[in-house]
Amino acid sequence: MSYSVGQVARITGVTVRTLHHYDGIGLLTPGGRSHAGHRRYDDADLDRLQQILFYRELGFPLEEVAVLLDDPRADPRAHLRRQHGLLTGRIERLRRMAAAVETAMEAHRMGIRLTPEEKFEVFGDFDPDAHAQEAGERWGTTDAYQQSRRRTTTWTKDDWKDATVRFDAIHRRMADLLVAGTAADSAAATEVAEEHRRFISDWYYTCDPAMHAALGEMYVADERFTATYEAIEPGLAVYMRDAMRANAERGGRA
């Protein structure tokens, strides 16, 4: 079964112009052409378009969507798990914000003055604009934090993208081992853990095996880190912690 560009536009709500643009930049190239040379989209193309639209809804720029979808180590299920985790978090946040708006509307109707705490309770404890300040307060006096700041302060957007793609690829390989049932203290898992440690050392700050093991503990102890890894693969935070610990016990390969 194949579909014309007009049919795809009607099915998905994406304009023909946008579909042409996606084709032009290589993000979504239709799998076939009609005898007249017109674009024909097959089911695989529609699956890819669905992934594109999921990531766009989550705010990912087109160039980053292309990098994510063309990663040979990521399969469609991995993308869906990641998107599900991100969307579920957004849905919960929007639900709480909608409830807060309803509370504010009711308060205005009843002439009730909300306290400052009640007005801003919906935003929770995590202020993304204050994250850098929090990191500075927690680790600002450490050599690792200062070293990371020095290294990344001159990074361009492409540098950040490259680092993210490389780091995600390491996490995906670790997740694949978890799915395959490979023991966290196996040679295969500790090898990926060592690659993870070396990436941090090469890109951010010098991370010896003991520090790396402590970082793994934080992946489980800090719910924000845990949520990040659980969105990649359920159970990954603990699996990474165990693999990083096992690698440190073997001394890494400094």
C-alpha positions as CSV (number, residue, x, y, z in Angstrom):
1,M,0.0,0.0,0.0
2,S,1.4,3.4,-0.9
3,Y,0.0,6.9,-0.6
4,S,0.4,10.1,-2.5
5,V,1.7,13.3,-0.8
6,G,-1.8,14.7,-0.8
7,Q,-3.2,11.5,0.9
8,V,-0.5,11.7,3.5
9,A,-1.2,15.3,4.2
10,R,-4.9,14.5,4.7
11,I,-4.2,11.5,6.9
12,T,-1.6,13.3,9.1
13,G,-2.6,16.9,9.1
14,V,0.9,17.8,7.9
15,T,0.9,20.2,5.0
16,V,2.1,19.2,1.5
17,R,4.7,22.0,1.7
18,T,6.1,20.5,5.0
19,L,6.3,17.1,3.5
20,H,8.2,18.5,0.5
21,H,10.5,20.3,2.9
22,Y,11.1,17.1,4.9
23,D,12.0,15.3,1.6
24,G,14.2,18.2,0.5
25,I,16.4,18.1,3.7
26,G,16.5,14.3,3.7
27,L,14.5,13.8,6.9
28,L,11.6,11.9,5.2
29,T,12.3,10.7,1.7
30,P,9.3,8.7,0.3
31,G,10.1,5.1,-0.5
32,G,8.7,5.2,-4.1
33,R,7.7,7.2,-7.0
34,S,4.7,6.8,-9.4
35,H,5.2,6.3,-13.1
36,A,4.8,10.1,-13.5
37,G,7.5,10.7,-10.9
38,H,5.2,11.7,-8.0
39,R,6.1,10.9,-4.4
40,R,4.6,7.7,-3.0
41,Y,4.8,7.0,0.7
42,D,4.7,3.4,2.1
43,D,3.9,2.2,5.6
44,A,7.6,2.5,6.7
45,D,7.5,6.1,5.6
46,L,4.4,6.8,7.7
47,D,6.0,5.1,10.7
48,R,9.0,7.4,10.3
49,L,6.7,10.4,9.9
50,Q,5.0,9.5,13.1
51,Q,8.3,9.4,14.9
52,I,9.2,12.8,13.5
53,L,5.9,14.3,14.7
54,F,6.3,12.8,18.1
55,Y,9.8,14.4,18.5
56,R,8.6,17.7,17.0
57,E,5.7,17.8,19.5
58,L,8.3,17.3,22.3
59,G,10.2,20.4,21.0
60,F,13.2,18.7,19.2
61,P,14.7,20.7,16.3
62,L,14.6,19.0,12.9
63,E,18.3,18.5,12.7
64,E,18.3,16.7,16.1
65,V,15.3,14.5,15.0
66,A,17.3,13.4,11.9
67,V,20.3,12.5,14.1
68,L,18.1,10.5,16.5
69,L,16.2,8.6,13.8
70,D,19.2,7.8,11.7
71,D,21.2,6.4,14.6
72,P,21.9,2.8,13.4
73,R,22.0,1.6,17.1
74,A,18.5,2.8,17.9
75,D,15.4,0.7,16.9
76,P,11.8,2.0,16.7
77,R,10.9,0.4,20.0
78,A,13.7,2.4,21.7
79,H,12.3,5.6,20.2
80,L,8.8,4.8,21.3
81,R,9.9,4.0,24.9
82,R,11.8,7.3,25.1
83,Q,9.0,9.3,23.6
84,H,6.5,7.6,25.9
85,G,8.5,8.5,29.0
86,L,8.9,12.1,27.8
87,L,5.2,12.5,26.9
88,T,4.0,10.9,30.1
89,G,6.1,13.4,32.1
90,R,4.7,16.3,30.0
91,I,1.1,15.0,30.4
92,E,1.4,14.8,34.2
93,R,2.9,18.3,34.3
94,L,0.2,19.7,32.1
95,R,-2.5,18.0,34.2
96,R,-1.1,19.6,37.3
97,M,-1.0,23.0,35.6
98,A,-4.6,22.7,34.3
99,A,-5.6,21.9,37.9
100,A,-3.8,25.0,39.1
101,V,-5.5,27.2,36.5
102,E,-8.9,25.8,37.6
103,T,-7.9,26.6,41.2
104,A,-7.0,30.1,40.3
105,M,-10.2,30.6,38.3
106,E,-12.3,29.3,41.3
107,A,-10.3,31.6,43.7
108,H,-11.1,34.6,41.5
109,R,-14.7,33.7,41.3
110,M,-15.0,33.3,45.0
111,G,-12.9,36.3,45.8
112,I,-10.3,34.2,47.6
113,R,-6.7,35.3,47.7
114,L,-4.2,32.5,47.1
115,T,-0.9,32.6,49.0
116,P,2.3,32.9,47.0
117,E,3.0,29.2,47.8
118,E,-0.3,28.1,46.4
119,K,0.1,30.2,43.3
120,F,3.5,28.6,42.4
121,E,3.1,25.1,43.9
122,V,2.3,23.7,40.5
123,F,5.8,24.4,39.2
124,G,7.3,22.1,41.7
125,D,10.8,22.2,43.2
126,F,12.8,22.0,40.0
127,D,13.4,25.3,38.4
128,P,15.3,24.7,35.1
129,D,16.7,28.2,35.1
130,A,18.2,27.5,38.5
131,H,19.7,24.1,37.6
132,A,23.1,25.6,36.8
133,Q,23.0,27.5,40.2
134,E,22.1,24.2,42.0
135,A,24.9,22.4,40.3
136,G,27.3,25.2,41.3
137,E,26.1,25.0,44.9
138,R,26.4,21.2,45.1
139,W,29.6,20.7,43.2
140,G,31.0,24.2,42.4
141,T,34.0,23.8,44.7
142,T,35.0,20.4,43.2
143,D,37.8,20.1,40.6
144,A,35.5,18.1,38.4
145,Y,32.8,20.8,38.2
146,Q,35.4,23.5,37.5
147,Q,37.1,21.4,34.8
148,S,33.7,20.7,33.2
149,R,32.9,24.4,33.2
150,R,36.2,25.3,31.5
151,R,35.8,22.6,28.9
152,T,32.2,23.3,27.9
153,T,32.1,27.1,28.1
154,T,33.4,27.5,24.5
155,W,31.2,24.7,23.1
156,T,29.1,25.4,20.1
157,K,25.6,24.0,19.4
158,D,27.1,21.4,17.2
159,D,29.6,20.4,20.0
160,W,26.7,19.9,22.4
161,K,24.8,17.9,19.8
162,D,27.8,15.7,19.1
163,A,28.3,15.0,22.8
164,T,24.6,14.2,23.3
165,V,24.6,11.8,20.3
166,R,27.7,10.0,21.5
167,F,26.6,9.7,25.1
168,D,23.1,8.5,24.0
169,A,24.8,5.8,21.9
170,I,26.7,4.5,24.9
171,H,23.5,4.4,26.9
172,R,21.7,2.6,24.1
173,R,24.4,-0.1,24.0
174,M,24.1,-0.6,27.8
175,A,20.3,-0.8,27.4
176,D,20.7,-3.4,24.7
177,L,22.8,-5.5,27.1
178,L,20.1,-5.2,29.7
179,V,17.4,-6.3,27.3
180,A,19.5,-9.2,26.2
181,G,19.8,-10.4,29.8
182,T,23.5,-9.8,30.0
183,A,24.8,-9.7,33.6
184,A,25.7,-6.2,34.8
185,D,29.1,-7.5,36.1
186,S,29.9,-9.3,32.8
187,A,32.8,-8.4,30.6
188,A,30.5,-6.9,28.0
189,A,28.7,-4.6,30.5
190,T,31.8,-3.5,32.3
191,E,33.4,-2.7,28.9
192,V,30.5,-0.3,28.1
193,A,30.7,1.1,31.6
194,E,34.4,1.8,31.0
195,E,33.6,3.5,27.7
196,H,31.0,5.6,29.6
197,R,33.7,6.6,32.2
198,R,36.2,7.4,29.5
199,F,33.7,9.5,27.6
200,I,33.1,11.6,30.8
201,S,36.8,12.0,31.2
202,D,37.5,12.9,27.6
203,W,34.6,15.4,27.3
204,Y,33.8,16.8,30.7
205,Y,36.1,16.1,33.6
206,T,38.6,13.5,34.8
207,C,36.5,10.7,36.2
208,D,38.4,7.9,37.9
209,P,36.8,4.5,38.6
210,A,35.9,5.4,42.2
211,M,34.2,8.6,41.1
212,H,32.5,6.8,38.3
213,A,31.0,4.3,40.7
214,A,29.8,7.1,42.9
215,L,28.1,8.7,39.9
216,G,26.3,5.4,39.3
217,E,25.0,5.5,42.8
218,M,23.6,8.9,42.1
219,Y,21.8,7.6,39.0
220,V,19.7,5.5,41.4
221,A,19.5,7.9,44.4
222,D,18.4,11.0,42.4
223,E,15.0,10.6,40.9
224,R,15.8,13.0,38.1
225,F,18.7,10.9,36.9
226,T,16.7,7.7,37.4
227,A,13.8,9.0,35.3
228,T,16.2,9.8,32.5
229,Y,17.5,6.3,32.3
230,E,14.2,4.6,32.9
231,A,12.9,6.5,29.8
232,I,15.6,4.8,27.7
233,E,14.9,1.3,29.2
234,P,13.1,0.2,32.4
235,G,15.6,-0.9,34.9
236,L,18.5,0.8,33.2
237,A,19.5,3.1,36.1
238,V,20.1,0.2,38.4
239,Y,21.8,-1.8,35.7
240,M,24.2,1.0,34.9
241,R,24.9,1.5,38.6
242,D,25.8,-2.1,39.0
243,A,27.9,-2.2,35.8
244,M,29.8,1.0,36.8
245,R,30.4,-0.5,40.3
246,A,31.7,-3.8,38.9
247,N,34.0,-1.9,36.5
248,A,35.3,0.2,39.4
249,E,35.9,-3.0,41.5
250,R,38.1,-4.3,38.6
251,G,40.0,-1.0,38.6
252,G,38.7,0.2,35.2
253,R,41.4,0.6,32.6
254,A,42.9,4.0,33.4
